[in-house]
Amino acid sequence: MTASVSPLHDPERDALGYTVPLDSAIRRAREVLDEHAGANIHDHNEMLRAAVALDLRLRSLIAALAAEESR
């Protein structure tokens, strides 16, 4: 039996089309951290939502930092 695997991030599918300014990326990252800080670690759905939201914000933050470095 082979299990279907879907990665959290697929660079071809999930390429960022727009890089937000660094200050906005930092603000949104903080907001998402606050939103999910109270997530129940024993609730699979809450952990999945938190993981996806945090992954998206972290990728956005890294893209903003890279854009800032290249200036």
Rosetta constraint file for C-alpha pairs under 8 A:
AtomPair CA 8 CA 52 HARMONIC 7.26 0.50
AtomPair CA 9 CA 13 HARMONIC 7.96 0.50
AtomPair CA 9 CA 14 HARMONIC 6.56 0.50
AtomPair CA 10 CA 14 HARMONIC 5.59 0.50
AtomPair CA 10 CA 15 HARMONIC 7.90 0.50
AtomPair CA 11 CA 15 HARMONIC 5.38 0.50
AtomPair CA 16 CA 60 HARMONIC 7.81 0.50
AtomPair CA 19 CA 60 HARMONIC 6.92 0.50
AtomPair CA 19 CA 63 HARMONIC 6.29 0.50
AtomPair CA 19 CA 64 HARMONIC 5.89 0.50
AtomPair CA 19 CA 67 HARMONIC 7.69 0.50
AtomPair CA 20 CA 24 HARMONIC 6.39 0.50
AtomPair CA 20 CA 25 HARMONIC 6.13 0.50
AtomPair CA 20 CA 60 HARMONIC 7.24 0.50
AtomPair CA 20 CA 64 HARMONIC 6.11 0.50
AtomPair CA 21 CA 25 HARMONIC 6.29 0.50
AtomPair CA 21 CA 64 HARMONIC 5.99 0.50
AtomPair CA 22 CA 26 HARMONIC 6.17 0.50
AtomPair CA 22 CA 61 HARMONIC 6.97 0.50
AtomPair CA 22 CA 64 HARMONIC 4.96 0.50
AtomPair CA 22 CA 65 HARMONIC 6.33 0.50
AtomPair CA 22 CA 68 HARMONIC 7.14 0.50
AtomPair CA 23 CA 27 HARMONIC 6.20 0.50
AtomPair CA 24 CA 28 HARMONIC 6.09 0.50
AtomPair CA 25 CA 29 HARMONIC 6.05 0.50
AtomPair CA 25 CA 57 HARMONIC 7.30 0.50
AtomPair CA 25 CA 60 HARMONIC 6.36 0.50
AtomPair CA 25 CA 61 HARMONIC 5.10 0.50
AtomPair CA 25 CA 64 HARMONIC 6.70 0.50
AtomPair CA 26 CA 30 HARMONIC 6.25 0.50
AtomPair CA 26 CA 61 HARMONIC 6.47 0.50
AtomPair CA 27 CA 31 HARMONIC 6.25 0.50
AtomPair CA 28 CA 32 HARMONIC 6.14 0.50
AtomPair CA 28 CA 57 HARMONIC 6.99 0.50
AtomPair CA 29 CA 33 HARMONIC 6.19 0.50
AtomPair CA 29 CA 54 HARMONIC 7.48 0.50
AtomPair CA 29 CA 57 HARMONIC 5.40 0.50
AtomPair CA 29 CA 58 HARMONIC 6.93 0.50
AtomPair CA 29 CA 61 HARMONIC 7.22 0.50
AtomPair CA 30 CA 34 HARMONIC 6.20 0.50
AtomPair CA 31 CA 35 HARMONIC 6.08 0.50
AtomPair CA 32 CA 36 HARMONIC 6.25 0.50
AtomPair CA 32 CA 53 HARMONIC 6.91 0.50
AtomPair CA 32 CA 54 HARMONIC 6.63 0.50
AtomPair CA 32 CA 57 HARMONIC 7.45 0.50
AtomPair CA 33 CA 37 HARMONIC 5.84 0.50
AtomPair CA 33 CA 54 HARMONIC 7.21 0.50
AtomPair CA 34 CA 38 HARMONIC 7.90 0.50
AtomPair CA 36 CA 50 HARMONIC 5.79 0.50
AtomPair CA 39 CA 43 HARMONIC 7.86 0.50
AtomPair CA 39 CA 46 HARMONIC 5.88 0.50
AtomPair CA 39 CA 47 HARMONIC 6.82 0.50
AtomPair CA 39 CA 50 HARMONIC 7.51 0.50
AtomPair CA 40 CA 46 HARMONIC 6.45 0.50
AtomPair CA 40 CA 47 HARMONIC 7.22 0.50
AtomPair CA 41 CA 46 HARMONIC 7.49 0.50
AtomPair CA 41 CA 47 HARMONIC 6.27 0.50
AtomPair CA 42 CA 47 HARMONIC 7.92 0.50
AtomPair CA 43 CA 47 HARMONIC 6.28 0.50
AtomPair CA 44 CA 48 HARMONIC 6.09 0.50
AtomPair CA 45 CA 49 HARMONIC 6.17 0.50
AtomPair CA 46 CA 50 HARMONIC 6.10 0.50
AtomPair CA 47 CA 51 HARMONIC 5.99 0.50
AtomPair CA 48 CA 52 HARMONIC 6.23 0.50
AtomPair CA 49 CA 53 HARMONIC 6.12 0.50
AtomPair CA 50 CA 54 HARMONIC 5.92 0.50
AtomPair CA 51 CA 55 HARMONIC 5.93 0.50
AtomPair CA 52 CA 56 HARMONIC 6.22 0.50
AtomPair CA 53 CA 57 HARMONIC 6.30 0.50
AtomPair CA 54 CA 58 HARMONIC 5.94 0.50
AtomPair CA 55 CA 59 HARMONIC 6.15 0.50
AtomPair CA 56 CA 60 HARMONIC 6.20 0.50
AtomPair CA 57 CA 61 HARMONIC 6.02 0.50
AtomPair CA 58 CA 62 HARMONIC 6.13 0.50
AtomPair CA 59 CA 63 HARMONIC 6.17 0.50
AtomPair CA 60 CA 64 HARMONIC 6.20 0.50
AtomPair CA 61 CA 65 HARMONIC 6.17 0.50
AtomPair CA 62 CA 66 HARMONIC 6.10 0.50
AtomPair CA 63 CA 67 HARMONIC 6.15 0.50
AtomPair CA 64 CA 68 HARMONIC 6.14 0.50
AtomPair CA 65 CA 69 HARMONIC 6.16 0.50
AtomPair CA 66 CA 70 HARMONIC 6.33 0.50
AtomPair CA 67 CA 71 HARMONIC 6.76 0.50
